[in-house]
Amino acid sequence: MKSIKSIGFILFLSFALSHCTRQNEDCDPNRYCDTLPQDGGDVNIKVTYNGNGIPIIVYKGYADQNDILFYDTLWSEEITYYLPLGNRYAVEAYYYEANSTIIALDGNKLKESSFWNCDEECYELAEITLDVKKL
């Protein structure tokens, strides 16, 4: 009877120690952890800058839904906007050449990003890149 209790205690102790070891591998107390959820994220827009302003339209949802958030003109190859999480965004860029207009389009959903560290959910800044460079 005593040996059964001893074996049971040893099994319990080894299980408990292995569980602690597993948790410690997933835990880095020195890693920064922002425990507050984000309300928005970065939407990076990349264009082909040719020395002229590149007109863009930023949409909430798909471009064909025509829910325009704003218009802008870019004077560099990249710009970043901070926009609310959980939405899909699309962008159109307009390139004017001679007698024609080239329209570049891209879209993606801005999702919340998080990971677990030391039994805490840590939130990261969500980010997407919409590439509307001229081919």
C-alpha positions as CSV (number, residue, x, y, z in Angstrom):
1,M,0.0,0.0,0.0
2,K,2.8,2.3,0.9
3,S,4.5,1.7,-2.5
4,I,1.3,2.5,-4.4
5,K,1.1,5.9,-2.6
6,S,4.8,6.5,-3.3
7,I,4.4,5.7,-7.0
8,G,1.3,7.9,-7.1
9,F,3.1,10.8,-5.4
10,I,6.1,10.4,-7.8
11,L,3.8,10.4,-10.8
12,F,2.0,13.5,-9.6
13,L,5.2,15.3,-8.8
14,S,6.7,14.5,-12.2
15,F,3.5,15.7,-14.0
16,A,3.5,18.9,-12.0
17,L,7.2,19.6,-12.7
18,S,6.8,18.9,-16.4
19,H,3.8,21.2,-16.6
20,C,5.8,24.0,-15.0
21,T,8.7,23.4,-17.3
22,R,6.4,23.6,-20.3
23,Q,4.9,26.9,-19.1
24,N,8.3,28.4,-18.5
25,E,9.3,27.7,-22.1
26,D,6.4,29.9,-23.2
27,C,7.1,32.6,-20.7
28,D,9.6,35.4,-21.1
29,P,9.2,37.8,-18.3
30,N,11.5,40.3,-20.0
31,R,9.4,40.5,-23.1
32,Y,7.3,43.6,-23.4
33,C,3.5,42.8,-23.1
34,D,0.8,45.3,-23.8
35,T,-2.2,43.8,-22.2
36,L,-4.7,46.4,-23.5
37,P,-6.3,45.6,-26.8
38,Q,-5.6,48.0,-29.7
39,D,-8.4,50.0,-31.3
40,G,-6.7,50.4,-34.6
41,G,-3.6,49.6,-36.7
42,D,-1.3,50.8,-39.4
43,V,-2.4,50.6,-43.1
44,N,0.7,51.2,-45.2
45,I,0.1,52.3,-48.7
46,K,2.9,51.9,-51.3
47,V,2.9,53.6,-54.7
48,T,5.2,54.2,-57.6
49,Y,6.3,57.8,-57.1
50,N,7.4,59.5,-60.3
51,G,7.9,63.0,-59.1
52,N,4.2,63.9,-59.5
53,G,1.5,63.6,-56.9
54,I,-0.3,60.2,-57.0
55,P,-4.0,60.6,-56.3
56,I,-5.5,57.8,-54.1
57,I,-8.9,56.8,-52.8
58,V,-9.1,54.8,-49.6
59,Y,-12.3,52.7,-49.2
60,K,-13.8,50.9,-46.2
61,G,-14.6,47.4,-47.5
62,Y,-14.2,46.5,-51.1
63,A,-13.7,49.3,-53.7
64,D,-16.8,48.3,-55.7
65,Q,-18.9,48.9,-52.6
66,N,-17.9,52.6,-53.0
67,D,-17.7,53.4,-49.2
68,I,-15.1,56.1,-49.6
69,L,-13.2,57.0,-46.4
70,F,-11.0,59.7,-47.9
71,Y,-9.0,61.0,-50.9
72,D,-5.4,62.0,-50.7
73,T,-2.4,62.8,-53.0
74,L,0.8,61.1,-52.2
75,W,4.1,62.9,-52.7
76,S,6.3,59.9,-51.6
77,E,6.5,56.2,-52.2
78,E,4.9,55.2,-49.0
79,I,2.4,56.6,-46.4
80,T,0.9,55.1,-43.3
81,Y,-2.6,55.7,-41.9
82,Y,-3.9,54.6,-38.5
83,L,-7.3,53.1,-39.1
84,P,-9.9,51.1,-37.0
85,L,-9.4,47.3,-36.6
86,G,-11.7,44.7,-37.9
87,N,-12.4,46.3,-41.2
88,R,-11.4,45.6,-44.7
89,Y,-9.7,48.4,-46.6
90,A,-9.0,49.0,-50.3
91,V,-7.0,51.6,-52.0
92,E,-7.0,52.8,-55.6
93,A,-4.0,54.8,-57.0
94,Y,-4.3,56.8,-60.3
95,Y,-1.3,57.1,-62.6
96,Y,-1.7,59.5,-65.6
97,E,0.4,58.8,-68.7
98,A,0.0,60.6,-72.0
99,N,-3.6,60.1,-72.9
100,S,-4.4,57.3,-70.5
101,T,-5.0,56.6,-66.9
102,I,-3.7,53.5,-65.1
103,I,-5.6,52.5,-62.0
104,A,-3.9,50.2,-59.4
105,L,-6.0,48.5,-56.7
106,D,-5.3,46.5,-53.6
107,G,-7.1,45.5,-50.4
108,N,-6.9,43.5,-47.2
109,K,-8.5,43.2,-43.8
110,L,-6.9,44.8,-40.7
111,K,-7.0,42.2,-38.0
112,E,-6.1,42.2,-34.3
113,S,-2.8,40.6,-33.5
114,S,-1.9,39.1,-30.2
115,F,0.2,36.4,-28.5
116,W,0.4,34.7,-25.1
117,N,3.3,35.2,-22.7
118,C,3.4,34.1,-19.1
119,D,-0.4,33.4,-19.0
120,E,-1.2,37.0,-20.3
121,E,-2.6,37.9,-23.7
122,C,-0.3,40.5,-25.3
123,Y,-1.5,42.7,-28.1
124,E,0.6,43.9,-30.9
125,L,0.1,46.8,-33.4
126,A,-1.8,45.3,-36.3
127,E,-0.5,46.2,-39.7
128,I,-1.2,45.6,-43.4
129,T,0.5,46.8,-46.5
130,L,-1.5,47.8,-49.6
131,D,0.7,47.8,-52.7
132,V,-0.7,49.9,-55.5
133,K,2.6,50.3,-57.5
134,K,2.4,50.7,-61.2
135,L,3.5,47.7,-63.1
